[in-house]
Amino acid sequence: MSFTRYATDDSVVSSETVVRGLWSGDYNSLASFFTSSTTPTEYYLDVYDSNTLTNPSASIQYSIQFGNSNGSGSAAINPSVPGYSPSRVVYGQYRNLVYGTETKNFSFDGDATTSNSIYVINVSRARYKESLLPGSFNLSLKGTATSSLSLTDDSTTTNLTRFIGENRYFNIISGSNGAYYTAGTAAINYGLFFPDLDIIVLNANALTSSLGGGYFVTSSLGNSTAFNHRNLFDSINRGNALETGSFTLKSSETISARYFFTRIKNSEYNYTTNPSIIDENGNLLYTTLVNNPQTYITTVGMYNDNNELLAVAKLSKPLVKDFTKEALIRVKLDY
Amino acid sequence: MAILNPTYVTVDAILTTKGRELLARNDGSFQITQFSLADDEIDYTLYNPYHPSGSAYYGEAIEAMPVIEAFPDESQIMRYKLVTLPRGTSRLPVINVGYNSITLRQGASLTITPQTLNYLGATSTFEANGYIVTVSDSRLLSSFAGTGITITTPGITGLNTTSGAVLSSSQVGTSFTITGTTINTLFGSSLSTLTTTLTVIGRDSGARITVPLNIQKVATV
């Protein structure tokens, strides 16, 4: 006999939440920001962790986009059809994703403020794994010499889980690590943090108001190529110059694993088909192994009813097995 | 009195190529129901019954060795299974298929009937639960069937196909008929023979043998 069936209670499914730093290398703070001059577009601006010209392994960390419900701030896609511009495309794209309707504009402060201009930070798929971790979002922005903002989500200030449609969200407030700077002080909501959509929507009007003074100007001119998304990138860069690594985020991923408890009884698996233990006639090499056979387990193979090998696990070192020993090997299979 | 240490060994498993294939099929065939143990990299000639420090040290060299990581090719791992036999067994079971290697012309068939030597006191016997025969590269066969044992038919993906990955295929039975592929594409322009392996494992004894399987190209099939 060389197979043993698992009993029903020999396996259990468990789900665990794994939290990692969001940025490349599992860092939770991003210390430098680079854009690539080879792919300028009015739709989005990719932000890298290092210089793409000198570091071939530079990878996109997130993208910045600007949207306007009327198409302002970017040139028309077709000059003969005014208003249909990248900014309108972007606004409509996220409005549909969040609200599922074309009749409602983005609103903040619990629907008290609506805005027809938004900035969006869209985290790269390879970075966020499954979702963004509420409470880990910190972003410093700097406008004029005297104006700066530290943004965070308000997840630690509320026990409520808020939803827009089926999308979980938190307000973006002035503070750090998920809390207001001054506890209990109501503040401006600078945007919406969607951990499951992996996007951060910022109210362009609120940012302009707090960071303005000529340093953060959101162009609302129609049919003009303003590259508004560059505003946010420059502001993040200036904020990082004040405090390196000021953009922090973590990812959260639920990993389901199945554990198999492989139970080996004392009378089982004490012989081996390993050819190095027998001579050319099939006799055991050593007479001491006849009555006191000993084997060394290195591998656990997991099979289906058709004896097809589906998964395999290796031990870190050989496990001695003989008629006086029993073993329990817990095998973890991640999905 | 002492407190028993309830430790257990925890290891992470990886899916084999076959496991990934069956998982992707999503037809319920990915169901882990049983396990087996192996000692592929153990060299038992390192076992030293003459160790000067006594029997506790006979396996010293083996027990200190680091084990290599798992790899996903199901035809290359779990080669030497541990088996359960009566205490006092001095000769271990060996599989005999009657061939040291098998060569088939394209389209030709061959039936093999494995036997087990030195098993349960018999010089030669057919195992009650039959044998598992695995061809490492199923593309090289146009048909592959096992008879004599009633079991859910294992997957025969890849038979007589000329593209796709190298996937193994297994059959269970007491007698097996294989037919060489009739498709020429695998030979390319220069090859006259394609080679894979046929592995026979006793379902009761765990004994195993691997023989080379050669498919010879013919001008007209």
Interface residues (C-beta under 8 A of the other chain):
Chain A: M1 S2 F3 T4 R5 Y6 S11 F260 T262 I264 S267 E268 Y269 N270 Y271 T272 T273 N274 P275 S276 I277 I278 N281 G282 N283 L284 L285 Y286 T288 L289 V290 N291 P293 Q294 T295 Y296 I297 T298 T299 V300 G301 M302 Y303 N304 D305 N306 N307 E308 L309 L310 A311 V312 A313 K314 L315 S316 K317 P318 L319 V320 K321 F323 A327 L328 I329 R330 V331 K332 L333 D334
Chain B: Y8 V9 T10 V11 D12 A13 I14 L15 T16 K18 G19 L22 S29 F30 Q31 I32 T33 Q34 F35 S36 L37 A38 D39 D40 E41 I42 D43 Y44 T45 Y47 P49 S55 Y58 G59 I62 E63 A64 M65 P66 V67 I68 E69 A70 P72 E74 I77 M78 Y80 K81 L82 V83 T84 L85 R87 G88 T89 S90 R91 L92 P93 V94 L117 N118 I132 I151 T152 T153 P154 G155 S170 V172 I201 G202 R203 D204 S205 G206 A207 R208
